[in-house]
Amino acid sequence: MIKKGEWVRIHKNILEPSERAPQVPEDTKLCPLEMWVKGYLLADAKMGDEVEIETVTGRKETGTLIEVNPYYDHDFGTFVPELLAIDKQVRDIVFGGDR
């Protein structure tokens, strides 16, 4: 059971593919318009329940509970050795060589 007041993320389909605007690209029309929002849970719930949250700006949203204590888990990828050479070239151009 996830308790009221926990920081959570919800998911909701805003528009189904058939409801998308006609000017939307063809590949986009095949997908629903989706929303993910984080906020404070307003009542005890279980994962997968339809819940209501309050965002940090005070907005209330409903959706399917998908995560408790969400966090950012992206990065900028693996090391790219060419960036070291580019860094040196930029420093040479901007600062006139080694400092």
N, C-alpha and C positions, 0 to 999 in steps of 0.2 A: 504494500500500500504506500502510495506517495502522498505525503501530507500537505495540507493546505499551507501556502506560503513558500513552498519550495520553488527554486528557480528552474524553469523547464522550457522546452521547445515544443511547439506544436506545428502541425502540417495541415494544409487545407487546399483543396482545388477551388480556385476562384472562378475559372471558366472551363467548361468541358470543350473538347476539340470542336464540336458542332456549334459552339457559341462564339468561337473566335471571329474577329473582324475579317471581312473579305479581302482586305489589302495585306493581310499577314502573309509572309512567304509560305509556300506550299509545305515545306518540311516542318515549319512551326505550327501550321494548322493541324498537324497530326497529333500534337501534344496538348495536354491541358495546361492552362496557366496556373502555376502553383505558388503557394506562399508558405514560408517558414518564418515563425515569429517566436521570440523569447519573451518570457515574462513570469510573473508570480502566479502560481496555481491558486485558484479561488475556492477550491473544495478538494477534499481527499479524493484520490482517483487511482486507477491501475493503468499501467502502460497499455496503450491502444484505445483507451476510453476517449469519448468525445468530451472535451473539457472547456472551461473558460479560464482565461488568464488576464492579468492586468500588466501591461508593459510599463517600462520605467517612465514613459511619458504620460501614463494614466489612461491609455487607450485600452478598451476591453475587446478581446478577440476570442473566437471559438475555433476549435480544430481538434485533430487527433493527437493525443499525447504521444510523442515519439522519443523524448530524451529528458533525463534529469541532470541538472548541473551541466548544461552544454558548454563546450569550450571550442576555441579555434584549434584545428589540428592540421592546417595546411603549412607548407613551407615553400621555399623558393627553388626547390630541386637540388640536384647533386652539384658538386664542384665542377666548374667549367674552366679548364686551364687557360683557354684563350683570353679570359677576362683579365688575367694577370698582365698579359702583354698589352691589352687595351688600356688598362690602368696606367701602365708606364708611359704609353704614347700620349694619353690625355695629360698626364702630369708634365711631360716634356713640352707639350703645346701650350698649356695654360701657365705653367710656372717657369718655363725656360730651362728645363732639365731637372736633375736631382736637387733635392733640397738639403 
